[in-house]
Amino acid sequence: MTHSDQSFPRRTVIKGLGIAAASGALGGSAQAATAQPAEGEIWSSEYWTKKGDIPLWMYRKRVGAPKPGEPARPVVFFVHGSSVTSRVFDLNVPGKGEYSVMNEFARYGFDCWTMDHENYGKSGRTKGNADIASGAEDLKAAVEVIARETGLKKYHFVGESSGALRAGAYAMVAPDRIDRLVFAAFTYKGEGSPTLTKRAEQVDYYRTHNMRKRDRDMIRSIATRDKPGTSDPAAIEVLADVEMQFGDQIPTGTYLDMTANLPVVHPEKVLAPVLLVRGEYDGIATVADLEAFYNLLPNGDRQFIILPGTAHSVALAINRQLFWHVTRAFLTMPTPIAT
Protein backbone atom coordinates (compact mmCIF):
# COMPACT_ATOMS: atom_id res chain seq x y z
CA MET A 1 0.00 0.00 0.00
CA THR A 2 1.17 3.53 -0.76
CA HIS A 3 1.62 6.07 2.00
CA SER A 4 2.46 9.75 1.85
CA ASP A 5 5.66 10.87 3.52
CA GLN A 6 5.23 13.40 6.31
CA SER A 7 7.34 15.88 4.35
CA PHE A 8 4.82 15.79 1.48
CA PRO A 9 3.86 19.43 0.68
CA ARG A 10 0.46 20.14 2.26
CA ARG A 11 -0.45 22.58 -0.53
CA THR A 12 0.15 19.85 -3.10
CA VAL A 13 -1.98 17.40 -1.12
CA ILE A 14 -4.91 19.81 -0.91
CA LYS A 15 -4.78 20.73 -4.60
CA GLY A 16 -4.32 17.13 -5.62
CA LEU A 17 -7.29 15.95 -3.62
CA GLY A 18 -9.42 18.63 -5.21
CA ILE A 19 -8.41 17.55 -8.67
CA ALA A 20 -8.96 13.88 -7.90
CA ALA A 21 -12.41 14.60 -6.56
CA ALA A 22 -13.28 16.70 -9.59
CA SER A 23 -11.95 14.07 -11.97
CA GLY A 24 -13.92 11.37 -10.20
CA ALA A 25 -17.05 13.44 -10.66
CA LEU A 26 -16.32 13.65 -14.36
CA GLY A 27 -16.35 9.88 -14.63
CA GLY A 28 -15.25 8.53 -17.97
CA SER A 29 -14.37 11.93 -19.42
CA ALA A 30 -11.41 12.20 -17.08
CA GLN A 31 -10.00 8.98 -18.46
CA ALA A 32 -10.37 10.25 -22.02
CA ALA A 33 -7.90 13.07 -21.40
CA THR A 34 -6.17 14.35 -24.51
CA ALA A 35 -2.97 16.34 -24.77
CA GLN A 36 -3.35 19.93 -25.93
CA PRO A 37 -0.26 22.15 -26.35
CA ALA A 38 0.15 24.36 -23.29
CA GLU A 39 1.89 27.69 -22.73
CA GLY A 40 3.08 29.19 -19.48
CA GLU A 41 5.46 28.45 -16.65
CA ILE A 42 6.32 24.84 -15.95
CA TRP A 43 5.27 23.79 -12.46
CA SER A 44 6.94 20.96 -10.58
CA SER A 45 6.51 19.11 -7.31
CA GLU A 46 8.11 16.27 -5.39
CA TYR A 47 6.17 13.37 -3.89
CA TRP A 48 6.92 10.36 -1.75
CA THR A 49 5.37 6.92 -1.77
CA LYS A 50 6.30 3.68 -0.03
CA LYS A 51 6.83 0.12 -1.15
CA GLY A 52 6.40 -1.63 2.16
CA ASP A 53 8.85 0.28 4.38
CA ILE A 54 10.96 1.57 1.49
CA PRO A 55 10.49 5.29 0.69
CA LEU A 56 10.37 6.06 -3.03
CA TRP A 57 10.86 9.54 -4.46
CA MET A 58 8.62 10.81 -7.25
CA TYR A 59 8.70 13.96 -9.35
CA ARG A 60 6.09 15.70 -11.47
CA LYS A 61 6.13 18.45 -14.10
CA ARG A 62 3.37 20.14 -16.08
CA VAL A 63 2.55 23.59 -17.41
CA GLY A 64 0.84 25.48 -14.59
CA ALA A 65 -0.02 24.23 -11.12
CA PRO A 66 -2.99 21.87 -10.82
CA LYS A 67 -6.31 23.60 -10.15
CA PRO A 68 -9.38 22.04 -8.57
CA GLY A 69 -12.10 21.30 -11.09
CA GLU A 70 -9.95 21.49 -14.21
CA PRO A 71 -9.98 18.62 -16.72
CA ALA A 72 -7.29 16.02 -16.17
CA ARG A 73 -4.35 15.96 -18.53
CA PRO A 74 -3.02 12.68 -19.88
CA VAL A 75 -0.26 11.29 -17.68
CA VAL A 76 3.03 10.12 -19.12
CA PHE A 77 5.37 8.32 -16.72
CA PHE A 78 9.08 8.17 -17.60
CA VAL A 79 10.92 5.08 -16.32
CA HIS A 80 14.71 5.25 -15.93
CA GLY A 81 17.29 2.59 -16.70
CA SER A 82 20.07 0.66 -14.98
CA SER A 83 22.90 3.13 -14.50
CA VAL A 84 21.22 6.51 -13.99
CA THR A 85 18.36 8.01 -12.01
CA SER A 86 15.26 9.82 -13.21
CA ARG A 87 17.43 12.95 -13.67
CA VAL A 88 18.13 11.69 -17.18
CA PHE A 89 14.64 12.89 -18.13
CA ASP A 90 15.04 16.40 -16.74
CA LEU A 91 18.50 17.71 -17.59
CA ASN A 92 19.39 21.37 -18.01
CA VAL A 93 22.34 21.72 -20.41
CA PRO A 94 23.20 25.43 -20.72
CA GLY A 95 23.63 26.68 -24.27
CA LYS A 96 22.62 23.37 -25.85
CA GLY A 97 18.87 23.70 -26.21
CA GLU A 98 16.16 21.73 -24.45
CA TYR A 99 17.27 18.43 -22.95
CA SER A 100 14.44 17.86 -20.50
CA VAL A 101 11.95 15.47 -22.07
CA MET A 102 9.68 16.25 -19.12
CA ASN A 103 9.69 19.95 -20.02
CA GLU A 104 9.03 19.16 -23.65
CA PHE A 105 6.11 16.85 -22.97
CA ALA A 106 4.69 19.23 -20.39
CA ARG A 107 4.51 21.83 -23.17
CA TYR A 108 2.77 19.27 -25.37
CA GLY A 109 0.05 19.19 -22.73
CA PHE A 110 0.99 16.09 -20.73
CA ASP A 111 1.14 15.67 -16.97
CA CYS A 112 4.69 14.26 -16.65
CA TRP A 113 5.82 11.99 -13.82
CA THR A 114 8.91 9.99 -12.98
CA MET A 115 10.52 8.32 -9.97
CA ASP A 116 13.79 7.06 -8.55
CA HIS A 117 13.61 3.29 -8.16
CA GLU A 118 14.71 1.49 -5.02
CA ASN A 119 18.43 2.03 -4.39
CA TYR A 120 18.58 4.93 -6.86
CA GLY A 121 18.75 8.68 -6.36
CA LYS A 122 16.69 10.00 -3.47
CA SER A 123 14.79 6.76 -2.90
CA GLY A 124 15.48 4.41 -0.02
CA ARG A 125 18.53 2.16 0.18
CA THR A 126 18.13 -1.55 0.90
CA LYS A 127 20.18 -4.74 0.63
CA GLY A 128 18.30 -5.72 -2.51
CA ASN A 129 19.63 -5.59 -6.07
CA ALA A 130 16.71 -3.58 -7.57
CA ASP A 131 15.97 -6.03 -10.36
CA ILE A 132 13.22 -5.72 -12.98
CA ALA A 133 10.58 -7.33 -10.77
CA SER A 134 11.45 -4.89 -8.00
CA GLY A 135 11.02 -2.01 -10.45
CA ALA A 136 7.53 -3.22 -11.36
CA GLU A 137 6.65 -3.18 -7.66
CA ASP A 138 7.96 0.39 -7.45
CA LEU A 139 5.61 1.38 -10.26
CA LYS A 140 2.68 -0.23 -8.44
CA ALA A 141 3.35 2.07 -5.49
CA ALA A 142 3.82 5.10 -7.73
CA VAL A 143 0.52 4.79 -9.59
CA GLU A 144 -1.40 4.97 -6.34
CA VAL A 145 -0.09 8.51 -5.90
CA ILE A 146 -0.86 9.43 -9.49
CA ALA A 147 -4.39 8.05 -9.22
CA ARG A 148 -5.00 10.10 -6.11
CA GLU A 149 -3.54 13.27 -7.58
CA THR A 150 -5.16 13.12 -11.03
CA GLY A 151 -8.26 10.94 -10.73
CA LEU A 152 -7.15 8.98 -13.79
CA LYS A 153 -6.95 5.21 -13.91
CA LYS A 154 -4.72 4.68 -16.94
CA TYR A 155 -1.37 6.20 -17.84
CA HIS A 156 1.17 6.23 -20.64
CA PHE A 157 4.57 4.77 -19.78
CA VAL A 158 7.82 5.64 -21.55
CA GLY A 159 10.78 3.51 -20.50
CA GLU A 160 14.37 3.68 -21.71
CA SER A 161 16.73 0.67 -21.64
CA SER A 162 15.98 -1.37 -18.49
CA GLY A 163 13.33 1.25 -17.76
CA ALA A 164 11.47 -0.18 -20.75
CA LEU A 165 11.81 -3.63 -19.19
CA ARG A 166 10.45 -2.29 -15.90
CA ALA A 167 7.51 -0.70 -17.69
CA GLY A 168 6.88 -3.90 -19.62
CA ALA A 169 7.01 -6.03 -16.48
CA TYR A 170 4.51 -3.70 -14.84
CA ALA A 171 2.25 -3.78 -17.90
CA MET A 172 2.07 -7.57 -17.68
CA VAL A 173 0.78 -7.52 -14.09
CA ALA A 174 -1.35 -4.35 -14.23
CA PRO A 175 -2.85 -4.15 -17.74
CA ASP A 176 -5.79 -2.13 -16.45
CA ARG A 177 -3.41 0.72 -15.55
CA ILE A 178 -1.83 1.02 -19.00
CA ASP A 179 -2.91 3.37 -21.75
CA ARG A 180 0.00 3.31 -24.25
CA LEU A 181 3.58 2.06 -23.91
CA VAL A 182 6.81 3.35 -25.42
CA PHE A 183 9.78 1.00 -25.11
CA ALA A 184 13.02 2.78 -26.06
CA ALA A 185 16.39 0.99 -26.20
CA PHE A 186 14.50 -2.20 -25.32
CA THR A 187 15.80 -5.77 -25.48
CA TYR A 188 13.80 -8.97 -25.74
CA LYS A 189 15.97 -12.09 -25.65
CA GLY A 190 19.23 -10.26 -26.18
CA GLU A 191 20.40 -12.61 -28.91
CA GLY A 192 23.25 -11.14 -30.95
CA SER A 193 23.63 -8.09 -28.68
CA PRO A 194 27.26 -6.92 -28.48
CA THR A 195 26.52 -4.91 -25.33
CA LEU A 196 24.97 -7.83 -23.48
CA THR A 197 27.64 -10.25 -24.70
CA LYS A 198 30.31 -8.02 -23.18
CA ARG A 199 28.26 -7.44 -20.02
CA ALA A 200 27.74 -11.18 -19.54
CA GLU A 201 31.46 -11.56 -18.82
CA GLN A 202 30.63 -10.19 -15.38
CA VAL A 203 27.55 -12.30 -14.72
CA ASP A 204 29.13 -14.15 -11.79
CA TYR A 205 29.80 -10.81 -10.13
CA TYR A 206 26.19 -9.73 -10.64
CA ARG A 207 25.00 -12.98 -9.07
CA THR A 208 27.08 -12.45 -5.95
CA HIS A 209 26.96 -8.67 -5.52
CA ASN A 210 23.91 -6.44 -5.26
CA MET A 211 25.81 -3.24 -6.08
CA ARG A 212 28.44 -2.27 -8.65
CA LYS A 213 30.81 0.67 -9.07
CA ARG A 214 29.80 3.60 -11.20
CA ASP A 215 32.11 6.49 -12.05
CA ARG A 216 32.07 9.34 -14.56
CA ASP A 217 33.70 7.24 -17.25
CA MET A 218 31.01 4.59 -16.89
CA ILE A 219 28.31 7.25 -17.35
CA ARG A 220 30.15 8.66 -20.36
CA SER A 221 30.28 5.19 -21.90
CA ILE A 222 26.48 5.09 -22.13
CA ALA A 223 26.72 7.66 -24.91
CA THR A 224 29.95 6.46 -26.55
CA ARG A 225 30.00 2.65 -26.48
CA ASP A 226 27.91 2.18 -29.64
CA LYS A 227 28.64 5.19 -31.84
CA PRO A 228 30.64 8.18 -30.58
CA GLY A 229 29.20 11.45 -31.83
CA THR A 230 25.55 10.51 -31.45
CA SER A 231 25.35 12.38 -28.12
CA ASP A 232 26.82 15.75 -27.15
CA PRO A 233 29.63 15.31 -24.58
CA ALA A 234 28.40 18.46 -22.80
CA ALA A 235 25.08 16.80 -22.03
CA ILE A 236 26.77 13.68 -20.74
CA GLU A 237 29.01 15.73 -18.45
CA VAL A 238 25.93 17.42 -16.99
CA LEU A 239 24.37 14.00 -16.48
CA ALA A 240 27.52 12.80 -14.72
CA ASP A 241 27.50 15.89 -12.50
CA VAL A 242 23.95 15.29 -11.29
CA GLU A 243 24.36 11.52 -11.00
CA MET A 244 27.57 11.47 -8.99
CA GLN A 245 25.89 13.38 -6.17
CA PHE A 246 24.17 10.07 -5.41
CA GLY A 247 27.42 8.18 -5.04
CA ASP A 248 29.51 5.68 -6.97
CA GLN A 249 27.39 2.59 -6.30
CA ILE A 250 24.47 1.40 -8.42
CA PRO A 251 22.40 -1.82 -8.24
CA THR A 252 23.24 -4.93 -10.27
CA GLY A 253 19.74 -6.39 -10.54
CA THR A 254 18.85 -5.16 -14.01
CA TYR A 255 22.27 -6.17 -15.35
CA LEU A 256 21.76 -9.67 -13.96
CA ASP A 257 18.32 -9.89 -15.53
CA MET A 258 19.61 -8.75 -18.91
CA THR A 259 22.57 -11.15 -18.93
CA ALA A 260 21.02 -14.25 -17.33
CA ASN A 261 17.23 -14.02 -17.19
CA LEU A 262 15.93 -12.75 -20.53
CA PRO A 263 13.22 -12.59 -21.60
CA VAL A 264 11.67 -10.81 -18.63
CA VAL A 265 8.92 -9.18 -20.69
CA HIS A 266 6.74 -11.63 -22.61
CA PRO A 267 5.07 -9.94 -25.59
CA GLU A 268 1.93 -12.08 -25.52
CA LYS A 269 1.24 -10.71 -22.02
CA VAL A 270 1.59 -7.05 -23.01
CA LEU A 271 -1.93 -6.12 -24.05
CA ALA A 272 -1.64 -2.35 -24.54
CA PRO A 273 -0.57 -0.50 -27.70
CA VAL A 274 3.23 -0.51 -27.96
CA LEU A 275 5.79 1.65 -29.73
CA LEU A 276 9.26 0.11 -30.00
CA VAL A 277 11.98 2.73 -30.54
CA ARG A 278 15.51 1.67 -31.47
CA GLY A 279 18.48 3.87 -32.20
CA GLU A 280 20.15 2.98 -35.48
CA TYR A 281 23.40 2.09 -33.72
CA ASP A 282 22.03 0.67 -30.47
CA GLY A 283 24.11 -2.31 -29.34
CA ILE A 284 21.73 -3.60 -26.68
CA ALA A 285 19.35 -5.30 -29.14
CA THR A 286 19.46 -6.29 -32.78
CA VAL A 287 16.68 -5.46 -35.21
CA ALA A 288 15.89 -9.17 -35.42
CA ASP A 289 15.51 -9.41 -31.63
CA LEU A 290 13.04 -6.54 -31.56
CA GLU A 291 11.16 -7.79 -34.62
CA ALA A 292 10.62 -11.10 -32.86
CA PHE A 293 9.09 -9.24 -29.90
CA TYR A 294 7.04 -6.97 -32.14
CA ASN A 295 5.58 -9.85 -34.13
CA LEU A 296 4.24 -11.52 -30.97
CA LEU A 297 2.47 -8.47 -29.55
CA PRO A 298 -1.27 -9.19 -29.44
CA ASN A 299 -2.46 -5.62 -29.95
CA GLY A 300 -2.68 -4.55 -33.59
CA ASP A 301 -2.04 -0.96 -32.48
CA ARG A 302 1.74 -1.20 -32.50
CA GLN A 303 4.73 0.42 -34.19
CA PHE A 304 8.44 -0.26 -34.53
CA ILE A 305 10.59 2.74 -35.42
CA ILE A 306 14.35 3.02 -35.92
CA LEU A 307 15.82 6.47 -35.30
CA PRO A 308 18.67 7.39 -37.68
CA GLY A 309 21.90 8.81 -36.32
CA THR A 310 21.03 7.64 -32.81
CA ALA A 311 22.52 4.99 -30.53
CA HIS A 312 21.44 3.57 -27.16
CA SER A 313 20.61 6.79 -25.33
CA VAL A 314 17.68 8.25 -27.26
CA ALA A 315 16.71 10.67 -24.48
CA LEU A 316 20.12 12.36 -24.59
CA ALA A 317 20.90 11.96 -28.28
CA ILE A 318 21.81 14.86 -30.51
CA ASN A 319 18.78 13.69 -32.51
CA ARG A 320 16.56 13.51 -29.41
CA GLN A 321 13.91 15.57 -31.23
CA LEU A 322 13.26 12.49 -33.37
CA PHE A 323 12.48 10.55 -30.19
CA TRP A 324 10.17 13.31 -29.00
CA HIS A 325 8.39 13.38 -32.35
CA VAL A 326 7.64 9.67 -32.67
CA THR A 327 6.70 9.37 -29.00
CA ARG A 328 4.34 12.33 -29.11
CA ALA A 329 2.74 11.06 -32.31
CA PHE A 330 2.16 7.63 -30.79
CA LEU A 331 0.77 8.95 -27.51
CA THR A 332 -1.67 11.22 -29.32
CA MET A 333 -2.92 8.68 -31.86
CA PRO A 334 -6.68 8.95 -32.45
CA THR A 335 -8.70 6.05 -31.08
CA PRO A 336 -9.12 3.53 -33.91
CA ILE A 337 -12.65 3.06 -35.21
CA ALA A 338 -13.68 -0.56 -34.90
CA THR A 339 -14.46 -2.27 -38.22
DAPE-V83640 format. One record per residue. N is the residue number from 1. SS is DSSP state (hx for helix, st for strand, lp for the rest). PHI is phi in degrees with one decimal (NA if undefined). NEAR is the number of other C-alpha atoms within 10 Angstrom. Layout:
n:N ss:SS phi:PHI near:NEAR
n:N ss:SS phi:PHI near:NEAR
This chain:
n:1 ss:lp phi:NA near:10
n:2 ss:lp phi:-91.5 near:18
n:3 ss:lp phi:-129.2 near:15
n:4 ss:lp phi:-80.8 near:14
n:5 ss:lp phi:-74.4 near:14
n:6 ss:lp phi:-63.9 near:8
n:7 ss:lp phi:-85.4 near:9
n:8 ss:lp phi:-58.4 near:14
n:9 ss:lp phi:-60.8 near:14
n:10 ss:hx phi:-62.9 near:10
n:11 ss:hx phi:-61.3 near:8
n:12 ss:hx phi:-65.6 near:16
n:13 ss:hx phi:-59.4 near:15
n:14 ss:hx phi:-61.7 near:12
n:15 ss:hx phi:-64.5 near:18
n:16 ss:hx phi:-64.2 near:23
n:17 ss:hx phi:-64.1 near:16
n:18 ss:hx phi:-64.7 near:21
n:19 ss:hx phi:-66.9 near:23
n:20 ss:hx phi:-61.1 near:23
n:21 ss:hx phi:-63.9 near:17
n:22 ss:hx phi:-65.2 near:20
n:23 ss:hx phi:-65.7 near:24
n:24 ss:hx phi:-61.5 near:17
n:25 ss:hx phi:-67.8 near:13
n:26 ss:hx phi:-75.7 near:15
n:27 ss:lp phi:65.6 near:12
n:28 ss:hx phi:-63.0 near:12
n:29 ss:hx phi:-63.7 near:14
n:30 ss:hx phi:-66.4 near:22
n:31 ss:hx phi:-73.2 near:21
n:32 ss:lp phi:-90.6 near:14
n:33 ss:lp phi:-58.1 near:15
n:34 ss:lp phi:-123.4 near:19
n:35 ss:lp phi:-82.8 near:20
n:36 ss:lp phi:-120.7 near:14
n:37 ss:lp phi:-50.3 near:12
n:38 ss:lp phi:-124.1 near:16
n:39 ss:lp phi:-119.0 near:12
n:40 ss:lp phi:130.9 near:9
n:41 ss:lp phi:-74.5 near:12
n:42 ss:st phi:-83.5 near:16
n:43 ss:st phi:-97.9 near:14
n:44 ss:st phi:-140.5 near:16
n:45 ss:st phi:-155.7 near:14
n:46 ss:st phi:-99.6 near:16
n:47 ss:st phi:-138.3 near:20
n:48 ss:st phi:-129.1 near:23
n:49 ss:st phi:-132.4 near:25
n:50 ss:st phi:-134.7 near:21
n:51 ss:st phi:-108.4 near:19
n:52 ss:lp phi:65.5 near:12
n:53 ss:lp phi:-98.4 near:11
n:54 ss:st phi:-92.3 near:15
n:55 ss:st phi:-74.5 near:24
n:56 ss:st phi:-124.9 near:27
n:57 ss:st phi:-90.2 near:23
n:58 ss:st phi:-127.1 near:21
n:59 ss:st phi:-142.4 near:17
n:60 ss:st phi:-137.1 near:20
n:61 ss:st phi:-138.4 near:22
n:62 ss:st phi:-161.4 near:27
n:63 ss:st phi:-79.7 near:22
n:64 ss:lp phi:79.7 near:14
n:65 ss:lp phi:-67.6 near:15
n:66 ss:lp phi:-60.1 near:21
n:67 ss:lp phi:-126.5 near:13
n:68 ss:lp phi:-56.0 near:17
n:69 ss:lp phi:89.3 near:15
n:70 ss:lp phi:-78.4 near:13
n:71 ss:lp phi:-62.6 near:20
n:72 ss:lp phi:-68.2 near:27
n:73 ss:lp phi:-99.3 near:22
n:74 ss:lp phi:-62.9 near:25
n:75 ss:st phi:-92.9 near:28
n:76 ss:st phi:-122.4 near:25
n:77 ss:st phi:-109.5 near:26
n:78 ss:st phi:-96.1 near:24
n:79 ss:st phi:-113.4 near:28
n:80 ss:lp phi:-81.9 near:28
n:81 ss:lp phi:-97.7 near:23
n:82 ss:lp phi:-75.1 near:20
n:83 ss:lp phi:-110.8 near:21
n:84 ss:lp phi:-137.0 near:21
n:85 ss:lp phi:-95.2 near:24
n:86 ss:hx phi:-67.7 near:24
n:87 ss:hx phi:-61.9 near:18
n:88 ss:hx phi:-61.5 near:27
n:89 ss:hx phi:-94.1 near:21
n:90 ss:lp phi:-145.5 near:18
n:91 ss:st phi:-84.7 near:20
n:92 ss:lp phi:-113.7 near:16
n:93 ss:lp phi:-114.5 near:16
n:94 ss:lp phi:-54.9 near:11
n:95 ss:lp phi:75.9 near:7
n:96 ss:lp phi:-118.7 near:11
n:97 ss:lp phi:86.1 near:8
n:98 ss:lp phi:-73.5 near:15
n:99 ss:st phi:-118.7 near:22
n:100 ss:lp phi:-86.2 near:18
n:101 ss:hx phi:-67.0 near:21
n:102 ss:hx phi:-68.7 near:25
n:103 ss:hx phi:-61.1 near:21
n:104 ss:hx phi:-61.8 near:19
n:105 ss:hx phi:-76.0 near:23
n:106 ss:hx phi:-63.1 near:29
n:107 ss:hx phi:-68.4 near:22
n:108 ss:lp phi:-72.6 near:17
n:109 ss:lp phi:106.4 near:19
n:110 ss:lp phi:-93.4 near:29
n:111 ss:st phi:-96.1 near:24
n:112 ss:st phi:-97.9 near:26
n:113 ss:st phi:-130.1 near:26
n:114 ss:st phi:-155.5 near:26
n:115 ss:st phi:-155.8 near:28
n:116 ss:lp phi:-94.9 near:24
n:117 ss:lp phi:-72.8 near:31
n:118 ss:lp phi:-48.6 near:25
n:119 ss:lp phi:73.6 near:23
n:120 ss:lp phi:-123.5 near:25
n:121 ss:lp phi:53.9 near:23
n:122 ss:lp phi:-85.4 near:18
n:123 ss:lp phi:-74.0 near:20
n:124 ss:lp phi:-64.7 near:17
n:125 ss:lp phi:-100.9 near:15
n:126 ss:lp phi:-134.2 near:11
n:127 ss:lp phi:-91.0 near:10
n:128 ss:lp phi:-79.4 near:15
n:129 ss:lp phi:-104.6 near:22
n:130 ss:lp phi:53.7 near:25
n:131 ss:lp phi:-77.9 near:22
n:132 ss:hx phi:-63.1 near:28
n:133 ss:hx phi:-61.0 near:16
n:134 ss:hx phi:-62.8 near:20
n:135 ss:hx phi:-63.4 near:25
n:136 ss:hx phi:-63.6 near:24
n:137 ss:hx phi:-66.2 near:18
n:138 ss:hx phi:-58.6 near:25
n:139 ss:hx phi:-65.7 near:23
n:140 ss:hx phi:-58.0 near:19
n:141 ss:hx phi:-67.3 near:20
n:142 ss:hx phi:-66.8 near:25
n:143 ss:hx phi:-68.6 near:20
n:144 ss:hx phi:-64.6 near:15
n:145 ss:hx phi:-67.0 near:20
n:146 ss:hx phi:-63.7 near:23
n:147 ss:hx phi:-61.2 near:17
n:148 ss:hx phi:-66.4 near:19
n:149 ss:hx phi:-79.6 near:22
n:150 ss:hx phi:-114.4 near:27
n:151 ss:lp phi:81.7 near:25
n:152 ss:lp phi:-83.4 near:25
n:153 ss:lp phi:-113.0 near:18
n:154 ss:lp phi:-126.7 near:20
n:155 ss:st phi:-142.7 near:21
n:156 ss:st phi:-79.9 near:22
n:157 ss:st phi:-124.7 near:29
n:158 ss:st phi:-122.7 near:23
n:159 ss:st phi:-116.1 near:23
n:160 ss:st phi:-115.8 near:26
n:161 ss:lp phi:59.8 near:24
n:162 ss:hx phi:-67.7 near:26
n:163 ss:hx phi:-64.5 near:27
n:164 ss:hx phi:-67.2 near:27
n:165 ss:hx phi:-66.1 near:31
n:166 ss:hx phi:-60.4 near:29
n:167 ss:hx phi:-63.2 near:28
n:168 ss:hx phi:-66.5 near:30
n:169 ss:hx phi:-63.2 near:23
n:170 ss:hx phi:-66.5 near:25
n:171 ss:hx phi:-61.4 near:24
n:172 ss:hx phi:-68.4 near:19
n:173 ss:hx phi:-98.0 near:14
n:174 ss:lp phi:-136.4 near:15
n:175 ss:hx phi:-61.8 near:15
n:176 ss:hx phi:-73.2 near:13
n:177 ss:hx phi:-98.1 near:19
n:178 ss:st phi:-102.4 near:20
n:179 ss:st phi:-94.7 near:21
n:180 ss:st phi:-132.4 near:23
n:181 ss:st phi:-121.5 near:28
n:182 ss:st phi:-121.3 near:28
n:183 ss:st phi:-106.0 near:26
n:184 ss:st phi:-105.1 near:27
n:185 ss:lp phi:54.6 near:27
n:186 ss:lp phi:-81.6 near:26
n:187 ss:lp phi:-138.3 near:29
n:188 ss:lp phi:-102.0 near:23
n:189 ss:lp phi:-99.9 near:21
n:190 ss:lp phi:77.1 near:24
n:191 ss:lp phi:-66.9 near:16
n:192 ss:lp phi:78.6 near:15
n:193 ss:lp phi:-82.7 near:18
n:194 ss:hx phi:-64.5 near:16
n:195 ss:hx phi:-64.3 near:16
n:196 ss:hx phi:-73.3 near:19
n:197 ss:hx phi:-62.4 near:15
n:198 ss:hx phi:-66.3 near:11
n:199 ss:hx phi:-64.8 near:15
n:200 ss:hx phi:-64.3 near:17
n:201 ss:hx phi:-61.6 near:11
n:202 ss:hx phi:-106.4 near:13
n:203 ss:hx phi:-61.1 near:18
n:204 ss:hx phi:-62.9 near:11
n:205 ss:hx phi:-64.8 near:14
n:206 ss:hx phi:-63.7 near:23
n:207 ss:hx phi:-70.1 near:15
n:208 ss:hx phi:-109.0 near:9
n:209 ss:lp phi:-132.8 near:16
n:210 ss:lp phi:-89.6 near:19
n:211 ss:st phi:-133.0 near:19
n:212 ss:st phi:-135.0 near:16
n:213 ss:st phi:-76.5 near:12
n:214 ss:lp phi:-139.8 near:17
n:215 ss:lp phi:-123.6 near:14
n:216 ss:hx phi:-62.6 near:15
n:217 ss:hx phi:-65.0 near:10
n:218 ss:hx phi:-64.5 near:14
n:219 ss:hx phi:-65.0 near:19
n:220 ss:hx phi:-59.7 near:17
n:221 ss:hx phi:-65.6 near:12
n:222 ss:hx phi:-57.6 near:19
n:223 ss:hx phi:-95.6 near:24
n:224 ss:hx phi:-117.7 near:19
n:225 ss:lp phi:-67.1 near:15
n:226 ss:lp phi:-93.9 near:21
n:227 ss:lp phi:-154.6 near:17
n:228 ss:lp phi:-55.7 near:15
n:229 ss:lp phi:100.3 near:14
n:230 ss:lp phi:-85.7 near:23
n:231 ss:st phi:-130.1 near:25
n:232 ss:lp phi:-78.5 near:16
n:233 ss:hx phi:-54.8 near:16
n:234 ss:hx phi:-61.9 near:13
n:235 ss:hx phi:-67.4 near:22
n:236 ss:hx phi:-69.2 near:23
n:237 ss:hx phi:-66.3 near:16
n:238 ss:hx phi:-63.1 near:15
n:239 ss:hx phi:-58.8 near:24
n:240 ss:hx phi:-62.1 near:19
n:241 ss:hx phi:-58.1 near:13
n:242 ss:hx phi:-75.5 near:16
n:243 ss:hx phi:-75.3 near:23
n:244 ss:hx phi:-68.3 near:16
n:245 ss:lp phi:-64.0 near:9
n:246 ss:lp phi:-96.4 near:15
n:247 ss:lp phi:100.5 near:12
n:248 ss:lp phi:-107.7 near:13
n:249 ss:st phi:-121.2 near:16
n:250 ss:st phi:-143.0 near:22
n:251 ss:st phi:-66.2 near:24
n:252 ss:lp phi:-100.2 near:24
n:253 ss:hx phi:-56.0 near:23
n:254 ss:hx phi:-70.3 near:26
n:255 ss:hx phi:-64.6 near:25
n:256 ss:hx phi:-63.9 near:24
n:257 ss:hx phi:-60.9 near:20
n:258 ss:hx phi:-77.7 near:24
n:259 ss:hx phi:-102.0 near:21
n:260 ss:hx phi:-129.4 near:17
n:261 ss:lp phi:-123.2 near:12
n:262 ss:lp phi:-69.8 near:15
n:263 ss:lp phi:-83.0 near:16
n:264 ss:lp phi:-105.0 near:17
n:265 ss:lp phi:-117.5 near:22
n:266 ss:lp phi:-102.3 near:16
n:267 ss:hx phi:-56.7 near:20
n:268 ss:hx phi:-66.6 near:14
n:269 ss:hx phi:-99.8 near:16
n:270 ss:lp phi:-99.2 near:23
n:271 ss:lp phi:-92.0 near:21
n:272 ss:lp phi:-79.0 near:23
n:273 ss:st phi:-60.1 near:20
n:274 ss:st phi:-132.0 near:26
n:275 ss:st phi:-111.8 near:22
n:276 ss:st phi:-95.1 near:22
n:277 ss:st phi:-119.6 near:22
n:278 ss:st phi:-125.3 near:30
n:279 ss:st phi:-70.9 near:26
n:280 ss:lp phi:-51.4 near:18
n:281 ss:lp phi:-107.1 near:20
n:282 ss:lp phi:-64.6 near:24
n:283 ss:lp phi:-93.4 near:23
n:284 ss:lp phi:-83.8 near:25
n:285 ss:lp phi:-153.3 near:25
n:286 ss:lp phi:-79.8 near:21
n:287 ss:hx phi:-60.4 near:17
n:288 ss:hx phi:-62.3 near:13
n:289 ss:hx phi:-61.5 near:18
n:290 ss:hx phi:-73.2 near:21
n:291 ss:hx phi:-62.7 near:13
n:292 ss:hx phi:-61.4 near:13
n:293 ss:hx phi:-64.9 near:19
n:294 ss:hx phi:-56.4 near:20
n:295 ss:hx phi:-68.7 near:12
n:296 ss:hx phi:-99.0 near:13
n:297 ss:lp phi:-66.8 near:19
n:298 ss:lp phi:-78.7 near:16
n:299 ss:lp phi:-86.8 near:14
n:300 ss:lp phi:-67.9 near:11
n:301 ss:lp phi:-85.5 near:16
n:302 ss:st phi:-150.2 near:18
n:303 ss:st phi:-142.1 near:14
n:304 ss:st phi:-131.9 near:15
n:305 ss:st phi:-125.7 near:14
n:306 ss:st phi:-106.0 near:19
n:307 ss:st phi:-92.7 near:18
n:308 ss:lp phi:-69.5 near:13
n:309 ss:lp phi:63.1 near:17
n:310 ss:lp phi:-133.5 near:28
n:311 ss:lp phi:-113.1 near:30
n:312 ss:lp phi:-70.1 near:28
n:313 ss:lp phi:-87.2 near:23
n:314 ss:lp phi:-75.8 near:26
n:315 ss:lp phi:-67.9 near:23
n:316 ss:lp phi:-113.2 near:27
n:317 ss:st phi:-72.3 near:23
n:318 ss:lp phi:-57.6 near:20
n:319 ss:lp phi:-93.1 near:19
n:320 ss:hx phi:-59.7 near:20
n:321 ss:hx phi:-60.7 near:17
n:322 ss:hx phi:-64.0 near:18
n:323 ss:hx phi:-63.5 near:23
n:324 ss:hx phi:-58.8 near:16
n:325 ss:hx phi:-62.3 near:10
n:326 ss:hx phi:-69.1 near:17
n:327 ss:hx phi:-69.2 near:20
n:328 ss:hx phi:-61.2 near:16
n:329 ss:hx phi:-60.6 near:11
n:330 ss:hx phi:-69.5 near:19
n:331 ss:hx phi:-73.2 near:23
n:332 ss:lp phi:-112.6 near:13
n:333 ss:lp phi:-59.3 near:11
n:334 ss:lp phi:-62.5 near:9
n:335 ss:lp phi:-64.8 near:7
n:336 ss:lp phi:-60.6 near:7
n:337 ss:lp phi:-88.8 near:5
n:338 ss:lp phi:-63.3 near:4
n:339 ss:lp phi:-127.0 near:3
